[in-house]
Amino acid sequence: MAYQKLQSSRAAVVTPSDTVNIPSVSSQDGSGNNGCVLYVAGAGNLRVLTVGGDDVLFSNIQGGSFLPVQVKRVFSTNTTATGIVALW
């Protein structure tokens, strides 16, 4: 049986960008983000790039939700959700 981590030890506010990945909090230069899950405080749409390279639009995400997908970028285009926090 696979183990799924249910707690996070690090968190960072996400600034959506069409060109810049979410910086890794586990390296000094911010490179090497192997993916994070997201907390969304304010409802809306969320366009992400997964660690597998998929560009996906999640529509109508409810405020106070977690997105259990390994994400490396939150796009500013088509993202209307607010209060996005990356969790590792």
N, C-alpha and C positions, 0 to 999 in steps of 0.2 A: 504494500500500500504506500502510495506517495504521501509525503508529509507536506502540508500546506501551511506556510507561516501566516498566522492570523494577527500578529502584532507588528508594528513598525518601530524601528529604533531611530530613524531620521526623517525629517520633513523639511520641505522648502516651498515657498510660494512660487507658483508658475506664472511667468509672463508669456502669453501666447505669442508665437512668432512663426512666420512662414518659412524662415530660413535657418533658425537656430534651434538645436536640440536642447532639451532640459539638461542643465549642467549636473554632473554627478556630484553628490555631496561626499562621496567616499574617496575622491582623489583630490590632490591639492590644486590641480589646474582645471578641474571641472570636466575633464574628458572621460570617456569610457563609460557612459551611462548604459548599463545593461538592462534598463527598463525599470519602471516604477508603476505603482498603482496610483490612482488619483482619487482625491476627495473633491466633490463639487458642492460648494455652499449655495450658490444661486442657480436656479433652474435655467435651462436653455439647451442649445445644441452644442455638441463637443466634437470637433474634428481632430483626429489624432493620427500619428504615425506609430505603428506598433514596432516592436523590436524585430519582428519578422518582415518588416517592410511594407505592411499594408496601410494604405491611406483610407481611413474609415470615418464616416460621419455618424455619430450617435445622436439621434433626434430625441428631443423632449426629455432630457435627463432631469430628474427631480432634484430640487435643492436638498442638501443633506445626504446625498448619495455617494457611494464609493463605486468606482469603475474598476473591476477586478481584471484588467487587461494590462499586460506589460507594455508600457508606453515609453517612447523616447522623445516625442515632440507633440506639442499642442499647437495646432495651426491657429493663426489669428483670423484667417479667412474662414467664414462660416461658423466660427465659434461665438456663441452668444452667452454661454454659461459664464458665471463669475465666481470669484472666490475659489480658484482652483489651487489645490495643494498636492504636491508630489510626495509620496510616501515610499520609503525603502525599508 
